[in-house]
Amino acid sequence: MTRIAVIGAGLIGRAWSIVFARAGFDVALWDNVPAAVPDARAFIAARLPELREAGLLADPPDAVLARVHPAASLAEAVSGAVHVQENGPEDAAAKQALFAELDRAAAPETVLASSTSGIPASAFTEHLPGRARCLVAHPVNPPYLVPLVELCPAPWTDPDAVARTRALMERAGQVAVTVHREVAGFVLNRLQGALLAEAFRLLAAGAISPEDLDATVKHGLGLRWSFMGPLETIDLNAPGGLADYCARYGALYAQMQREMTPMEWGPALVDRLHAARRAALAEADVPARHAWRDRRLMALAAHKTAQPE
């Protein structure tokens, strides 16, 4: 059985454990806070029946949970693993120390991947003897419901390590994309950042209310984007395809881009938007809304799985 080491049993580590165990892999789960591992297994045990009911779990929940094994130490976790998925603090210095320990403990052929959301692999692997087997494998939270994972190597990462990670992720049911060079935020966060920047700019200008802005995305753009990317979207939105779309609307988009000057998210704007969100969703209701979000994602994932590409 393929053995995966998941290092860090927090929000992302426990989610990765579901991904790999669901795919039939043996998962060794370790955290430097001992109580985190049983807490993570309790979360996994509670979530698996819901996934089974939604049609997103082929095997019985007990069988999947049995594939997630607590490890007594980091060295025990990585012993025999073909892949390590690190989920430590989002701090470059902490990752440097953790990857140095992983590089010493893991077999030379084991790939070392980080779940970091924005720290490039070059920032914490440069001086490692085994730096050629290190890369970023950035998931979307939660990865057992949102399958995309961005693979971003450092300049010295062996292409074989990227290829092996991509093949492993695809075996695990994920959709792997390769970011060919290090860019701040990788690709998903940059795309999200572009939309957020324009959203905040429109809100600051009073062009639309926070509620209507969210409605524009979830009932407009988001419906198409749940099964098509932006390039396919515009390719299908003009009779002559993408080139025709650009010819028809290029001048309009150029005008909009000239208006999209950089803008800081100042405290007054952030406070106003935060207040609008708390007015729409009381703080006490946030955990229930998290559960609602995950159930909706389960339903969407089940629907997409059942549809032909």
N, C-alpha and C positions, 0 to 999 in steps of 0.2 A: 504494500500500500504506500502511495506517495505521502511523504511526511512533510508537513509545513510547520514552521515555527512562527507563532504570532507573539511578538514582544510588545507588551503593553495591553492591558485588559480593560481599558476604558471604553468610551463611546465607539471609537473606530475599531479597536482591537476585537471587541466582542462581535461587532458586525462582520469583520473579516472572518472570524471563526465560523460564523454561520455560512458565509459564502463557500469556504473551503470544505467544511464538514458536509454541507448539502451536496457538494460535488463528489463525495466519496473519499476525500482525502483524510488522512490522520493528522489531527491538529494538536500540537503541543503549545499550551498557552501559559505564558509567564508574565508576571508583573513584579516590580520591586516593592510594591505594597501588597503583602500577602492576602489581605482580605479582598482585594480587587478581583482575584480569580474566581472564588466561589460566588461573588456577586455577579460576575459576568456569566457564569454557568447558569445561575438562577434566571437571569434575563433571557439567555438563549432558550432555556427550558420553557419559559413562558411564551416566547415568540414563535417557536417551531410549530405548535398546533395551529396557530393562526395562518402561518404560511401553508401548512398542509391543507387547511380548509379552503384557502384561496387557490389551490392548485399549483402552488409554487414550491412544493416539496414532494419529491417522488417517493422517498423512503419514510417509514414510520418515524415520528419525532424521537422516540427513545433510541432508535438505531443511530440517528444523526447525532444526538447529544452524546452518545457513547464514544463518538469519534473525537470529542474534544477532551483532552487529557490535561490536567494541571501539571505543570513542571515545577520541580522543587528549586531549580536554579536556571539561570540563563544558559549555562553550559549544557545542562540536561535538555533544555528546550531545543537547542540547535543541533544536538547530536543526531546524526542520521537525516537531517532535514535537507531537502533539495532546494528549498526556498525559505527565506526569512522575511517576514513582513513586519517592519518596525513601526510602532505607533507611540513613540515617546513624546515628550513636551515639544511644542513648536518653538524651539530655541536652538540656534546653531551650535552654541557651545555644548549644550546637553547632548545634541546629536553627535558631535565630534567624539565625546567621551563614550557614548553608547556604541557607536560604530567601531571605535577602536577595540572595544571589548568583544563585539560580534566578530570582527575580523580575526581576532586571536582565537576565538572559541570555535567558529564554524569551519567545516571542512573546506579546502581550497576551491572545490567546484561548486559550493553552495552560493546561490545568488543572494545578495543582501539588498533589499528594497525598502524604501521609506515611504510612508503615507503622507508626508508633509504636504501642506496646502500651498506653500509658497517659497520654501527654502531650497535653492538649487543644490543638487548633489555635490557640486564642486565646493560648496561652502563647508562640508563636513567630511569629505572623503579624500581630499588631495594628498594627505601625507600617509595614507594607509598602504601597507605592503600589498594588500589585495584590492586596491581601489578599482581595478578593471572589472570587478564583478558587482559593483555598486551602482544603483540608479534610484530614481524616484518612481514609485507606482502610486499615483495620487488618485484616490477613489472619490466618488460623489456620495455624500451621506444620505441614507444608509446604503452601502454597496450591495446588500442582499436584495434591495428593491430597485435601485438605480444602477444599472450594470456598467456604466462607463468607467474606465480607469485610464489615466494618462501616464504613459511611460516616457520619462524624460531622462536621458543619460547625461552624465558629465562628459566633458571633452575626451576623457581617457577611458570611458566605459567601453568594454569589449562589445562589439555588435552582437556577438553570440549570446551575451548575457541578456541583451534586449530581446533577441529572438526567442530565447528560452522562456523569458518572463511573459512575452506575448502569447506563446503557445500554452503556457501554464494557465494564464488568465482565461484564455478562450476555453480550455478544458473545464475551468471552474464556472463557465457560463457567463463570464464578463465580456464586455465589448472593449477591447484594448485599442487605443490609438497611440501613435508614436509622435512625440514632439521632438523634432530633429535637432534642435539646439536649445540651449537654456535661455528662456525668456522669463521675466518677472511675472509671477502668477500663473505660469504655464499657459494653456490655451483657454480652458473652460472659465477660469476666473477672469481672464482678460475680456472674454465675450460678455460675461455677466457684468463686469465692471463698466463696459461701454454702455450697456443698457441702464445700469444704476446711475451712471454719470448724467445721462440725458434725463432720466426720471427725476433726479434731484434738481436739475436745472429747470425743468418745466414746473416743478412744484414751487421752487423758489420764486419763479416769475408769476405764480398764481394762474398759470394756464389751465390747470385742472386740479381737482381735489384728490387727496390720497386714495380715497375709496374708488373713484372713477379711473385713476391711473392703474390700480391693481386689476380692475375689471377689464381694462383695455388689453392687458397682457393675458389674463387667464381665460377670457372669453374670445380673444382675437388671436394674437400672435401665438400664444401658447398651444392652442388647439392644433395648428399646423405644425408647430415645432415639436410636438410630441411624436410625430412620425416622419417628418421631413426636416432636413437642414435648411439654412437660409439660401444656399446656392440652388438647391433643388426647388425651393419655394419660388424664387424669382424666375427660374427657368420655365416653370409651369404657369407663370402669371402674365406671360405675353405670347402672342401667337407665334412669333419667331424665336422663342426661347430666350436664353440669358442675354445674348447680344442685343436682341430686340428690346428687352426690358431696359438694358443699360442705355440704349439709344433714346428710348422714350422718356426715361426718368432720371437719367444721369445728371442733367442740369439742376433738377430739383434737389437731388441728394447733395450735389456740390454746394448749393445755396445753404442747405441745412448744416453741412459740415462747417461752413464759414461762421455760422452762428453758434457752433458747439465749442466755445472757448473753455479752457480749463477753469474749474470752479472748486474752491474748497468747500467741504461739508462743514460749515460753521456751526457753532453751538446753538444758535437761535433756530436755525433750520432743523437741526437734528432733534432739538427739544420739541419743536412743533410736530414733527413727523412721529416721534416716539409717543407723544400725547395722543395723536390721532389713532395710533395702533392700540394703545391701552384703552381708549374710548371704545374702539371696536371689539377689543378682546381684553377682558380684565386679566390682571396678572394671575389671579387664582385659577383662571380657566385655561392657562397656557398648556399645562400637562395634558389635559383632555384634548386640546387642539393638536398637540403632537401626535397623540394616538389616532385622531381623525385623519391627519395627514398621512400617516403610515398605512391606514386602511385604504385610503384613496389610492395611494401608490401601489398597494397590493392589487387592487382591482384593475388599475391601469396596466400594471406589469402582466397580470394574468390575461387581460384582453390582448395586449400586444403579442404575447407568446402564442396565442391561439390564431393570430392572423398571418397570412403569407406576407413575405417581404414585397 
